[in-house]
Amino acid sequence: MTPGANSSGGPVGPGQRPTGEHLARFTWQFDRVKIICMDADQFHQHLQSHTASFAKAVATGEDEWIIKGFIDTYRNIYTISMDTKIISKVLELLIIPMFKEFAETHGLKIELCPQQNFYPDLTFTHPPSGQAFAVDIKSTYRIGLNQVNGMTLGAFTGYFRKRQSNKNIVYPYDRYAEHFVLGVIYSRCEGASEERTVFTLDQLSQIPSVIRDFQFFAQPKYRIAASQPGSGNTKNIGSVTRIDDLLQGTGPFADLGREVYDDYWMFYLTRDMAAAAETQPPYANLETYREYKKRGLDRLEAQKKRSEKFTDSESSEQEDEP
């Protein structure tokens, strides 16, 4: 035994060296703390590290999509459309079984979205800590070397603003420790068969894939959000469109933080929303949002000075009283 070491495995006293038993106990306790606790950063790391397996599962060795079309009972194959809604749904169906494996690996309980138009696609709960994490599956296609068409990141009305509501959401918004996007970026294949083309099962190898070259990423929603709605006058939050920003989570709210992101979208009004309320949109982007906030701060500062002046005046009058 090393001189001065506590052979009983009890607490290490002054001048004593930890034994192998002490180190083993410390390691066990440290691992137990990791199992009992899981915060948003840890969940994000787990999810991000799992994205490589998603990419392998949806693509062939040549990086083409493994899905070729839909088959009927007569063994006819109807080629899949390039419609983004169809592609998004089929990708989601492919990925969800892998999320079950992800949940088992990390000791998480998984809940699927109970019905269409509910948020989120997946809810993960860590039973020992009670922490819940929302994950939405989103996809978009490349339109340039470092540019995508963009994606919508969910509504900024309804449950987003009424954060204790159960309407159209699995759990109230505030119940979730963080809200994540599992994103899929892909390229459209030029010259793919039109969706009205019908093949036989024997011709499977001849059917070209409609999409290829997948990139998966996982980011907290606020880190990839833009300051504009998804498209037109929609009431959905839009995403940034630079691929680097999506992969690295460096959108305009990344440095500003989630509180600013929440505040911005909680009070954002489209033109139609403002017209219905018989008012004007308070801001339309981050620049006008800063101006809007500054005007509010200037008014508060002016009110503060008026209050101080009134207080000083009252004090003077009291001092003059006999």
N, C-alpha and C positions, 0 to 999 in steps of 0.2 A: 504493500500500500504506500502511496506517496506520503511522505511526512507531513503532518498537519491536516490531512484530509479526513473528513468525517465518514467513517465506513458504514454508518447506519443509514446513510441516504437522507438524513434529516437536514435542517437548515444549515447552510454554510456559514460558519462563524468567522470573526475577524482573523486574518492570517491563514485561513484554511483554503484549500484548493477544491474546486468541484470535482466530484468523481464522475465516472461514466454513468452511474445511476442518477446523479443529479442532472446531468446533461440530457439523459433520456427522458427524465420527468419534465424538464423544462420544454423539450421538444414536443412532448405529448400535450402539455398545457397550451403551448403556442398554437399547435394544430387544432386543438379543441376550441380556442378562441376564434380561429379562422372559420371553423365550421359553424359556431354559434352566431357569428356576426357576418353580415354581408351588406356592404353599402353600394351605392350607385356606381362608384368607380370600379369596385371589384366585379360587379355584374357586367359592366361595360367591357372590362378586360377579358372576361370569360367569353362574352358574345363575340367580340372582335377576333379572338383567337380561333373561334369555331368557323369563321366565314370561309376559310380555305376549303373545308370539307364540303360546304354548300356548293362551291364552284365546281368541284370535281364531280359531284353527284348529278349535276344538271347538264354536263357537257361531255361530248365524246373526246377521244384522244386528240382530235383535230380542232378542239374548241368549238364544235358545232353543237347546237341544242339537240338533246336526245329525243325530243318530242317531234314527231313527223306529221301527225294529224290525228284524226278520229276514225275509229274502225267500227263497222257495223257487223251484225251477225252473219252477213254474207261475205265477210272478209274483204269488203271494199274499204279503202282508206281515203278519207276526205282531207286534203291538205289544210293545215291550220292557217288562219288569217293573220295578217300583220296588225290587226286591230290591237291597240295597246291595252284595252280592257280585257280582251281575251287572253293575251300573252301574260298579263299581270296575274289573272286568276289561275291559269295553268301553272305558272311558276310558284304561286302560293301553295297549290295542292302538292307540288313536288317537294317543297321545302318543309312543310309542317311535320311530316313523319320524322325528319332529322331533328326537329326541335324537341321531340319527345326524348330522343337519345341525349340531347344537350341537357335537358332538365334532370334526367336520371344521373348523369355524370356529376352534376354540381348540387345534387340534393335539393332540387327545386320542384315545386308543384306547378303544373301547367294547366291553364284553362283556355279553351278556344272560345272565340267570339260566338255567342249563342245564336245570333241571327244576323242577317244582312243589315248593313248600315249601323252596326253597333261598333263602339270603340272599346278597347283596341283589338287588333287581330289576335293577339296572344297576351295573356296575363301570366307572369311568373311570380310565385310567392315563395319566399325562403322561410319555411316553417319555424326554425329555431329563433329567428329574429323578428318574424312577422312582416318583414319588408316586402313590398309588392312593386313589380316593375312592369311597365306597359311596353309592348313591342308591336309596331306596325310594319308590315312588309310593303315596301314601295319599290317600283321599278321605273326606269326611264332609258331612252336610247341616245346614243351619241349622235351629235350633229357636227362635230369637229374634233380635232385632236385633243382638246382640253375642254370641250363643251358638250353639254347634254340638253335635251329638250326641257328638262325640269320635271318636277313632281309636286303633287299637293301633299301637305303634311297634316291634314285634318282640319276640322272646323275651328273657327275662332269665335263662334257663337255657341248657344246651347250649353252643354256640359263644361265647355272651356271657361265660360263666364260664371255659370252657376255650379261652383265647384263642390257642392255637397249634394248635387242632384244625382239620381240613379237613372235618369232618362237617357236612353241610347248609349249607355256606357256600362261596362261590367261592374265596376266599382266607382264611387265618386272620384273625380279627378284628383282631389287632394289626398286620396288614399294611397296614390302611387308615389314612391320615393323619386322616381324619374321616368321620363317618357322617351323611348328610344325608337329609332328607325333602323330596320334591317334593309339596307338598300341594295338594289341590283341594277348594275349598268350593263347594257349590251349594245351590240351593233346589229343593224338590220342587214340582211343578206340581199344584195342586188341580184335580180334575175331569178328569185325564188318563184316556185310555181304559184299561179293564182289559185285562190281558194275554191274555185269551181272545178278544179282538176281532180279527177278520181283515179286512184291507183288500186292495184290488187296487192294482196299481201306478198305475193312473189316479187313484186316490184319495190319492196320496202327500201332496199339499198339504193334505189334510183331517185328516191324522193329527197330533194334538197331541204335543208333546214331553213327556216325563215329568219332566225337570229343566231348570233354567235359571239365569241369573245366576251365572256362574262367577267365582271368585277363585282365582288360583294364587299360591303362595308357596314359597320355599325357605329352610329353616332347618337348622342342625345339630340332630341328634336331641335332644341333651341340653337344648337351650334351650327346647324345647316339651314336654318330658316332665313328667308329673305324678308324684306320689309314691304313686299307687295303680295297681294293675293295670288293664288295659283294661276288663274287665267280669267281674263275679262272681269266681270262683276261678281265672280263667285265668292262665297263666304268661307273659303278654305285658305289656309296659310300656304304661301308658295315657298319653294326651295331655291337655294342658290343653284347656279347652272354650271359653274366651273368645276370640273372633275376633281382638281386638287383640293378645292374647298370642301367638297363632299367627302372625300377620302380622309382628309385631315381634320375635318370639323372646324373650319376657319371662316365661317360665315360672319356677317356683320354683327350678330348678337353674341358671338363666341367670347369676345373680350368684355362686352357690356354686361354679360351675365344673364341668368335666367329671370331674375326679378325685373330687369328692364324689358326683356322679351315678353314676359307675362303682362306687364303694364301696357306695353305698346299694343299688343293684340287684344287685350281686354277692352280697350276703348277705341279701337280702330273702327271707322265707319266707311262703308262703300257709299257711292253716290246715292244708290237706291235706299240704303238704310238711313242716310242723312235726310233724304227727301221725305221719307215716311215719318221721320221725327220732326219735320219742318225746321231743319237746321242745316248747317254746313259741316262737311267733314273737318274735324279739328286738325288733322294732318294727313299727309299722303305718303310720306317717306321719312327716313330717319332725320334728314335735315330739317324738315318742317316740324317733326316731333320735338327736336331740340328747341326750336323757336317757341313752340307751344308750351313746353315745360318752362322755358326761361321767362315767358310772359307771366306764367303762374307764379314763379318765384319772385319776379319783380313786384307783382301785386302784393304778395305776402310781405315782402320787405317794406313796401310803402305802408301797408297796414300796420306793421310792427312799429314803424317810426311814428305814425299817427297815435298809436296806443301809448308809446313812451312819452310823447309830447303831452298827451292828455293826462297821463299819470304824474308827470313833472308839474303840470299846471295845478292839479289837485293838491299836490304836496305843498306848493307855494302858498296856496290859499289857506291851507290848514296852519301853516307857520305864521301867517299874518293875523289869524284869529286871536283875540285876547284870551 
